[in-house]
Amino acid sequence: MEERGLRPTRQRREVFDALLLRRDHPTATEVFLRVKSEMPTISLATVYNCLEALVDCGLVRQVNVDRSPTRYCPNLEDHGHFHCDRCGHVFDVDLEAVQSAPDRVWNLPPGYAITTQEVTLRGLCPTCTSHS
């Protein structure tokens, strides 16, 4: 945090640790419930403020899927996400082929230059597929 210009308060460390311990793309409320066991006095507003600070300094990414609550991802490598339509879990997806030649993968007309890409795939995860 200090390298990114963010003061590492106890609350920020607890929130960041909660994201790093289980890389399951939790919502702010889920982070709050995880941190509350370690810091009973923390508020949901404080968790939101910590998450915003972590996003602003580039330590965490926001993941938005349709109109669902924002989720948080500590994986800073280029990757996409898979959203399970049944259970709602979000999983990281390696985008190696897209990263190596994004303009060819997306078949863009000449003249376009990709600066960032956000890929979200939807469907059923293996657990939900096996319960169909």
Residue, then its C-alpha position, 0 to 999 in steps of 0.5 A: m500500500e505504501e508503494r502506491g501512496l496509500r497509508p496502510t491503516r488496520q482497516r485497509r489491511e484487514v479488507f485487503d487481506a480478506l480479498l487475498l485470502r479467498r480470491d472469490h470476487p466478493t461483494a462489499t457486503e461479503v468483505f464486510l462480513r469477513v472482516k467483521s469477525e476480526m474487527p467487530t467495530i468496523s462499519l460497512a461504510t468503512v469497508y466501502n471506503c477501504l475498497e474504494a481506496l484500494v481500487d483508486c491506488g490500483l491494488v484491487r479491481q472492480v468487477n461489474v456484471d450486469r446490474s449485480p452488486t460490484r465485486y472486488c478482485p485482487n488479481l492484477e494480471d490481465h484476465g477475464h471473468f466467468h459469471c455463473d448464471r445459477c450460483g452467481h460466483v465469479f471466476d478468473v479466466d485466462l485470456e492468453a490468446v486475447q492478450s497476444a493479439p487482441d485486434r485479431v481475436w476481436n476482428l476489429p476493422p482497421g484503425y481501432a486501437i484497444t487500450t483496455q479490455e474487459v471480458t465477462l463470459r456467462g454460463l454455468c460453472p462445473t458445480c452447477t453443470s453437474h447438478s443440472 
